[in-house]
């Protein structure tokens, strides 16, 4: 009894020593992690001052010089000009716009999702290789003490779109042992195996197993629809900025004309004062008005530069950056034409062309595929498998292959697997969630259709209102000009003071500004109406393809 206890104690000490050794190895492995600097694998290093320190902006260091607030800046010298038509701006935006270039990558990425889904059904070559050499004590003479085992199983696995799988393999093995009772030593075994596995319920069917491909294709169309929408958005933005730039340039022209009229009135007042036909206060009134007109020019110039930068940013033309001093001139003049719009036809056209609706329809189709996919997951698992195996054995590899090719020994196996989940609430919940998601998407589509109809009606009404503004502003400009000329004649006859003339000039300039705004807003309203219908204004057609390097307008 004491001898057995000593044996157990010896085994316990050996296991304890082994545990200590393993603990030391683990401690060293964990401690060595501090020897490696993982920061060297980071692609960017951010200094702490960059995120924890706020630098002040010293305007003096950023300025070219200082000036007195009482100084009046002279009018700037004319800079280089670039005259662009609206179709030229569209072409430049299609070619260079950064937002559009970024969006064009999405269809390419979506196409890769299709390739990834289709790659699931690619055949797979496999090979399982193993080698074992054993040397263990044995208590029976029938067991081998020493052996060498080599095994390799190359084959081809072919996934099927029905959910099944075909596997063709040629396993080969070599066994050498010191067992005296072994008939063949060494022995070679070579087989040829063909197996087919096919689910009949859950996991079976072409529609279920091509779900990922179908969803990827829908996703590709969605990406292309979104890209088309981005193309339309960018071009509509180009048109809007173009007309706002036109309005800013015309406003600057009007304010310069108003300044010229004020300086002309000042010269007229000076002549009449020298001739004794007017009081000296008329000169002061004219000078004050000229100074006010000069301020209006400064504000108009700044507004024009802002619109100009908007255009340069959208065009993104090389050599025409936002920091350049080149002046962009809108060469296309507005051509206001009154349209009697058929809102019913416009709404139908919008429902056919809006990419948002197409995207929702594709998402609904994807939801329907998901419903079928999840419903398949609620079914029991029932699959059938069949295996046909040809056996070969011999003292040499050639003998084993020869016996296999003669097909004297063959196995056949047929199996049926059945699994019925009890409850299966997880799969049923996913199926019900897919059903509710489709209903939600259908409701979203109806809501989107209503919003599109409202948008079309609103833009159509806005377009008609802007046309009425054009008619009214033109009449107002005509009358204001006649009034201004009459006041000038009255002043020259000594029947009126400068204030009345200057007020008439201001009303004429404001009427011109209102006419410019009305014309511009009418052009923009046409752009908005085209955008609301999912199209572009004008007769030109735009062709685009999912390539950031290729985009053209015709």
Secondary structure by P-SEA (a helix, b strand, c coil): caaaaaaaaaaaaaaaaaaaaaaaaaaaaaaaccccccccccccccccccccbbbbbccccccccccccccccccccccbbbbbcaaaaaaaaacccaaaaaaaaaaaaaaaaaaaaaacccbbbbbbbbbbbbbbbbccccccccbbbbbbbbbbbbbbcccbbbbbbbbbbbbbccccccccccbbbbbbbbbbbbbccccccccccaaaaaaaaaaaaaaaaaaaaaaaaaaaaaaaaaaaaaaaaaaaaaaaaaaaaaaaaaaaaaaaaaaccccaaaaaaaaaaaaaaaaaaaaaaaaaaaaaaaaaaaaccccccccccbbbbbccccbbbbbbcaaaaaaaaaaaccaaaaaaaaaaaaaaaaaaaaaaaaccbbbbbbbbbbbbbcccaaaaaaaaaaccbbbbbbbbbbbbbccaaaaaaaaaaaaaaaaaaaaaaaaaaaaaaaaaaaaaaaaaaaaaaaaaaaaaaaaaaaaaaaaaaaaaaccccaaaaaaaaaaaaaaaaaaaaaaaaaaaaaaaaaaaaccccccbbbbbcccccccccc
